[in-house]
Amino acid sequence: MREQLLIIGAGGHGRVIADIALKMNTWKTIAFLDNDKLIQSSMGLEVVGKSDDMLAFIDDWDIFVGIGNNALRERIQSKLEVAGAHITTLIHPRAVIGEQVELGVGTAVMAGVVINCCTKVGKGCIINTGATIDHDSLIENYVHVSPGVHMAGTVNIGAGAWLGIGSIVSNNVNITSNCIIGAGAVVVRDIVDAGTYMGVPARRVY
Ligand SMILES: CC(C)(COP(=O)(O)OP(=O)(O)OC[C@H]1O[C@@H](n2cnc3c(N)ncnc32)[C@H](O)[C@@H]1OP(=O)(O)O)[C@@H](O)C(=O)NCCC(=O)NCCS
């Protein structure tokens, strides 16, 4: 653990990430990188350079990728990993994490989240505000679980999937990689083909 944390991306998602980091009270300095030259500070924290120059910072800073888009977050985190950056995991102090839960590096767990026992969450995931993930589930790398999603027990979510706000996944259901689940959808059967699914019960639309 270093004394300073650098968040890549000073947009809306990056600011929520900074808020978690501030509440963790772990780093003396927290700052952003962003490619938009017009943003010089965000949430009172300094933007110290461009995201494109991130590798120049990896010797002295813990790093976190604060970008909401799954594919872009994966691309940036993968580059950082190859370069040997120290990527951290962020957990809001008001999240409830069960016993024998594993969380990968670069994963953010936001306020009000509950992750029940024996669940594994991969790297680079976003477990957004107030989401719940029940026992014995597997969330693969670079998944975004949006605010207010509820997943019952023994659910598997494939890499790169995006579960929209307020969606529900019933118990023992598997969702394949790179799926989009629309806001408010209810997934009651396995999804084996990547695509966009909406409605109750969720059906493929694209
Ligand atoms: C599923 C989703 C990705 C589709 O986006 P899109 O491809 O741009 O779809 P559009 O907005 O063009 O809508 C296409 C049609 O689907 C309908 N639709 C869109 N989202 C829907 C949803 N979640 N449930 C049911 N119908 C939906 C629209 O009303 C529209 O219907 P119409 O053709 O009869 O007018 C998006 O609507 C969604 O649900 N996103 C989740 C947002 C979210 O969770 N944000 C949280 C970020 S932290």
The ligand as an SDF file (V2000), in Angstrom:
LIG
                    3D

 48 50  0  0  0  0  0  0  0  0999 V2000
  -31.2580   -2.0150  -22.2330 C   0  0  0  0  0  0  0  0  0  0  0  0
  -30.6420   -0.7000  -22.6540 C   0  0  0  0  0  0  0  0  0  0  0  0
  -29.1170   -0.7990  -22.6020 C   0  0  0  0  0  0  0  0  0  0  0  0
  -31.0930   -0.4810  -24.0910 C   0  0  0  0  0  0  0  0  0  0  0  0
  -30.5830    0.7290  -24.5410 O   0  0  0  0  0  0  0  0  0  0  0  0
  -30.8190    1.1420  -26.0800 P   0  0  0  0  0  0  0  0  0  0  0  0
  -30.3140    0.0370  -26.9490 O   0  0  0  0  0  0  0  0  0  0  0  0
  -30.2230    2.5060  -26.2580 O   0  0  0  0  0  0  0  0  0  0  0  0
  -32.3800    1.1320  -26.2020 O   0  0  0  0  0  0  0  0  0  0  0  0
  -33.3730    2.3570  -26.5220 P   0  0  0  0  0  0  0  0  0  0  0  0
  -33.3310    3.3600  -25.4250 O   0  0  0  0  0  0  0  0  0  0  0  0
  -33.1060    2.8060  -27.9340 O   0  0  0  0  0  0  0  0  0  0  0  0
  -34.7780    1.6340  -26.4630 O   0  0  0  0  0  0  0  0  0  0  0  0
  -35.1920    0.6950  -27.4420 C   0  0  0  0  0  0  0  0  0  0  0  0
  -36.5770    0.2120  -27.0570 C   0  0  0  0  0  0  0  0  0  0  0  0
  -36.4740   -0.6210  -25.8900 O   0  0  0  0  0  0  0  0  0  0  0  0
  -37.2540   -0.0550  -24.8150 C   0  0  0  0  0  0  0  0  0  0  0  0
  -36.4580   -0.2160  -23.5920 N   0  0  0  0  0  0  0  0  0  0  0  0
  -35.2690    0.3460  -23.3400 C   0  0  0  0  0  0  0  0  0  0  0  0
  -34.8000   -0.0730  -22.1440 N   0  0  0  0  0  0  0  0  0  0  0  0
  -35.7250   -0.9200  -21.6590 C   0  0  0  0  0  0  0  0  0  0  0  0
  -35.8060   -1.6600  -20.4680 C   0  0  0  0  0  0  0  0  0  0  0  0
  -34.8160   -1.6250  -19.5620 N   0  0  0  0  0  0  0  0  0  0  0  0
  -36.8700   -2.4340  -20.2720 N   0  0  0  0  0  0  0  0  0  0  0  0
  -37.8660   -2.4770  -21.1960 C   0  0  0  0  0  0  0  0  0  0  0  0
  -37.8390   -1.7900  -22.3660 N   0  0  0  0  0  0  0  0  0  0  0  0
  -36.7910   -1.0110  -22.5730 C   0  0  0  0  0  0  0  0  0  0  0  0
  -37.4660    1.4070  -25.1800 C   0  0  0  0  0  0  0  0  0  0  0  0
  -38.6180    1.9240  -24.5710 O   0  0  0  0  0  0  0  0  0  0  0  0
  -37.5640    1.3120  -26.6820 C   0  0  0  0  0  0  0  0  0  0  0  0
  -38.8290    0.8500  -26.9970 O   0  0  0  0  0  0  0  0  0  0  0  0
  -39.6340    1.3990  -28.2990 P   0  0  0  0  0  0  0  0  0  0  0  0
  -38.7850    1.0000  -29.4900 O   0  0  0  0  0  0  0  0  0  0  0  0
  -40.9360    0.6950  -28.2320 O   0  0  0  0  0  0  0  0  0  0  0  0
  -39.7200    2.8750  -28.1250 O   0  0  0  0  0  0  0  0  0  0  0  0
  -31.0690    0.4750  -21.7570 C   0  0  0  0  0  0  0  0  0  0  0  0
  -32.3790    0.9130  -22.0260 O   0  0  0  0  0  0  0  0  0  0  0  0
  -30.9670    0.1700  -20.2760 C   0  0  0  0  0  0  0  0  0  0  0  0
  -31.8580   -0.4350  -19.6540 O   0  0  0  0  0  0  0  0  0  0  0  0
  -29.8320    0.5900  -19.6980 N   0  0  0  0  0  0  0  0  0  0  0  0
  -29.5190    0.4160  -18.3130 C   0  0  0  0  0  0  0  0  0  0  0  0
  -29.1080    1.7630  -17.7220 C   0  0  0  0  0  0  0  0  0  0  0  0
  -28.5110    1.6040  -16.3570 C   0  0  0  0  0  0  0  0  0  0  0  0
  -28.6340    0.6220  -15.7060 O   0  0  0  0  0  0  0  0  0  0  0  0
  -27.8050    2.6190  -15.9300 N   0  0  0  0  0  0  0  0  0  0  0  0
  -27.1330    2.5560  -14.6470 C   0  0  0  0  0  0  0  0  0  0  0  0
  -25.7370    3.0660  -14.7850 C   0  0  0  0  0  0  0  0  0  0  0  0
  -24.9150    3.0790  -13.2600 S   0  0  0  0  0  0  0  0  0  0  0  0
  1  2  1  0
  2  3  1  0
  2  4  1  0
  2 36  1  0
  4  5  1  0
  5  6  1  0
  6  7  2  0
  6  8  1  0
  6  9  1  0
  9 10  1  0
 10 11  2  0
 10 12  1  0
 10 13  1  0
 13 14  1  0
 14 15  1  0
 15 16  1  0
 15 30  1  0
 16 17  1  0
 17 18  1  0
 17 28  1  0
 18 19  1  0
 18 27  1  0
 19 20  2  0
 20 21  1  0
 21 22  1  0
 21 27  2  0
 22 23  1  0
 22 24  2  0
 24 25  1  0
 25 26  2  0
 26 27  1  0
 28 29  1  0
 28 30  1  0
 30 31  1  0
 31 32  1  0
 32 33  2  0
 32 34  1  0
 32 35  1  0
 36 37  1  0
 36 38  1  0
 38 39  2  0
 38 40  1  0
 40 41  1  0
 41 42  1  0
 42 43  1  0
 43 44  2  0
 43 45  1  0
 45 46  1  0
 46 47  1  0
 47 48  1  0
M  END
$$$$
